[in-house]
Amino acid sequence: MNAIPALLDHLVLATPDLAGTVADFTRRTGVTPAPGGVHVGFGTRNHLVSLGGARYLEIIGPDPEQSEPDRPRPFEVDGLTVPRTVTWAIGPPDLDAAIAAARARGYDPGPAQSMSRRKPDGTLLQWRLTDGEDAHPSGLVPFLIDWGATLHPTASDLPTTPLLSLSASAPDPDEIRPLLAALDTDLDLTAGPVGISFTVDSPLGPVTFR
C-alpha cells in the first residue's frame, strides 16, 4: 500500500473556527497557510497549504464576513465542534470518463457540478467536482475534481508542508476498498472508528493531523 493514494488532489480539514485552526496549524508546523478565497453563497472560506507536487491541504470553515447561508455549509462545517479531516479529493485525467467507469464498476460518485471561488486578488477560479450529496457518508471515498482551464491551486506560490502519509480507519474496511478500486485509487485502511489521519513534514518535524 502506498503512503500517498493514487490521483490525490487535496485533503479537506474542516473546522468551526477557521482563524483558530489556521493559527494552530502555524504553531504546530511553523508554516502559515495562505488565504485561499471565499465561497460566495456557501458561507465558507479557506486557507491552503501545498503538500508537495500537485497536492494540497484545504482548511475550510465559516466566513464571518458572509451572511448566514440559506443552505448547510459544505463538508458538515455547521455540525463540527472541533477541526476534523472530513474527506479527500482525487483528480482523474478525465472526470467524465472516471465517473462513467466508476458507475460501470458499481459505484456512483454522483454527477459533476460547477463550482467557483474568488482569490484574495479577485481572480475567479472555476472547477467541476462530483456532488458531495451522493458521496459515501464516511468521507473515506474521495470526491472527484477537474480544474479545467483554471490553474491548479498548487501552481501559485503556496507555503509547503510535504505529505508523508495518509491513512484512515473504518468499522468495515472491506466495504470501502471496492469503492476506492472503482475510482482507480487506494487508501491505507484499518478497522476502527471512521477517521482520516495525515502526517506532514515541517520545519518543526513531522506533524500528524486527524
Secondary structure as UniProt FT lines:
FT   TURN            6..7
FT   STRAND          8..14
FT   HELIX           18..29
FT   STRAND          34..39
FT   TURN            40..43
FT   STRAND          44..52
FT   TURN            53..54
FT   STRAND          55..62
FT   TURN            64..65
FT   HELIX           74..79
FT   STRAND          84..90
FT   HELIX           95..104
FT   TURN            105..106
FT   STRAND          112..118
FT   TURN            120..121
FT   STRAND          124..130
FT   HELIX           132..134
FT   TURN            137..138
FT   STRAND          143..146
FT   TURN            148..149
FT   HELIX           153..155
FT   STRAND          163..170
FT   HELIX           173..182
FT   TURN            183..184
FT   STRAND          188..191
FT   STRAND          195..200
FT   TURN            203..204
FT   STRAND          207..209
//
